[in-house]
Amino acid sequence: MIWVVLGIVALIAALAGWSFYVNGKIEAAIPAEGATIEAGGVRFHYRDLGPRDAPPVLMIHGVLSNWRIFTYALAPAMARDHRVIVIDRPGWGYSKSGARLDIAGQADAIAALIDRLELSKPLLVGHSMGGAVSLALGLAHPDKVRGLALIAPLTQPIERPPEPFKGYVVPAFLRAPIAWTLAIPIAMRTGKARTMEVFHPEPVPEDFAVKGGGMLAMRPAGFQSGAFELGMAKGAMDAQAPRYGTLKLPVAILYAHGDTLLDPELHGTDTAAAIPGATVEIVEGGHMLPVTQPGLVEAWLRRL
């Protein structure tokens, strides 16, 4: 029995050591390259692109992601004649907060960031769960922004997380132990297939792991943030979705017919119908339009 216990302890130590080693390698490959600023109890990691006196655009990414999905191509294109701020949401990339924040809490923190950066009513561009955060901000702080541009947004409660994310459904007390032992080995084995599912039916760019920041989601911090957000999302959307009829801001939604992660009709068409004056445009493609079709998304944003 003693040898069994020692063997288990040695295995756990080996997995933790390997996770710590790989985490360091990932952060060396994709370092924190932006600035940091404190706002709303969050230390935000962000980049500020384009002319400072141009119309501001604030881009908010989704789950298991970071601001690199926008700097991959879309943000630099928009920054030719707009001030474009891209952020790591709390708990993602290199942004840090004390307590973990739900969707409404993140919206409050980003509203404080808007004040801290002295942005004059930016257009919010939210992708996936970043769309849910954008909607929460529009509901709670409508005076802070001039409109919402939502790309493949999560807008409604769903009973179960999308299939590629089912491995993140774990009890809260197991999240940290799994994050620092099993999460990285499992991600190294299954991450490519999961990423292909997220991008389907479009291909994953060969340079997405680094240029798009894909590897950052493999870190223990990414697993814990993913498990937390996927666990709290349904309750947050149960509370948020019935309030969409009170939105007074311009809202535009962009979805793709081929999105297999979120249902374009439920999260796009139905939500647009619930928001006064909202528009929805359905195009060809998948869930990752800011990466796979940045030209199309840029043209859509400019039409807005």
Secondary structure, DSSP 8 states (H G I E B T S, - for coil): -HHHHHHHHHHHHHHHHHHHHHHHHHHHHS---SEEEEETTEEEEEEEES-TTS-EEEEE--TT--THHHHTTHHHHHTTTSEEEEE--TTSTT-EESS---HHHHHHHHHHHHHHTT--S-EEEEETHHHHHHHHHHHH-GGG-SEEEEES---S--SS--GGGGGG---HHHHHHHHTTTHHHHHHHHHHHHHHHHHTTS---TTHHHHT-GGGGGSHHHHHHHHHHHHHHHHHHHHHGGGGGG--S-EEEEEETT-SSS-HIIIIIIHHHHSTT-EEEEESS-S-HHHH-HHHHHHHHHH-
